[in-house]
Each structure stands twice: as structure tokens, then as C-alpha cells.
Amino acid sequence: MRHLLALAGALLAFPLAGALPAEQIANTQQVRNLDAPAAKPKSFVLYAAEPQNEPAGKRSVLELHFRVVDGFHVNSHTPKSELLIPTQITLQPVTGVKAEAVQYPAGTSYSFSFDPTEKLDVYSGAFTVKLPVVADAGTHTVDGTMRYQACDHAACYPPKSLPVQVIFTAK
């Protein structure tokens, strides 16, 4: 117990013996904040799985709703450079569901401060991907993955895969 009291007393006395002016303390704290790693989200794209109802045996279009986290963008499905990784959805086949090719929205042309002369084709904010299907009557679950590469104004991050699940009922 004496050791704890002595340690507590030493800690209390330390700021008095080596006190820094308030301005220097503030500058020290600012430097520490700059040295801290920047927080980045675990996922740059969010997916909202919404149950949908479609007519059985007829061509219909399912909608997959995504949102890119603020401050980031992802390359579109047709980026303007071979070096960029396109956003791509791969779906698993499901008995009773005939899926056509995924229909991606047009990207937005955007230039960045690091090269204002080059325009990139990106998705940011909310975007919707469409999946044309013909399905037998019943409830169906289509599983898949969206592969994408997210970037911010300064850097691009390693590609990520986002699980995608589409649940719909054909009546």
C-alpha cells in the first residue's frame, strides 16, 4: 500500500516539477493526434438486402442497393484504366432462377487533385445494380459477392469483397 501511495504522490508532484506552458502542451497533443493512424471504415461499401416480389415465370428486374461510405469512391464496372480494379458482382447459380447479366449503372466522371487532367469513372454515394431474372414460383435466395476497390482523395486501398444476398418471392 505504501508503494502505491508513494507512486501516486510522485505522479502528482511530476507535473509541478516539469510543467509545460499550456501552448506547448497543446502543440504536443496536436503532434500526437497527427501521428495517430487515420481511422478507415471496415467496409467502404454498404449493401441493403431488401426482400422483393416479382411475377413468376416472367422476366423481371431485381434491384441491389449499395452506398459508398462518405469520403470514398469505388471504381465503376468500367474504369478508364487497365490498372484500376472494376466493381464486379459474381452471383451463384440457383435452381429455379435464370439470371441474365448484371446491369451496372453508369459511373460518374471525376478528376482528382493528384492528376486533374485525367477523369476516372467512379461510383460514390448511393447506386443501384439491376439483375434481370426469370424465376419459378416460390421464395429464392441468390448469393454472391461484389468485388471492388475503394479510394479516397489521396490513396486507393486493397480490393475488398462484400457478400451480397438477394431474397425475392416469385408469385
PyMOL commands that set and color helices and strands:
alter all, ss='L'
color gray80, all
select helices_A, chain A and resi 2-17+22-35
alter helices_A, ss='H'
color red, helices_A
select strands_A, chain A and resi 45-48+52-54+59-68+73-75+88-91+97-99+108-112+115-123+126-135+138-148+150-151+160-170
alter strands_A, ss='S'
color yellow, strands_A
deselect
rebuild
show_as cartoon
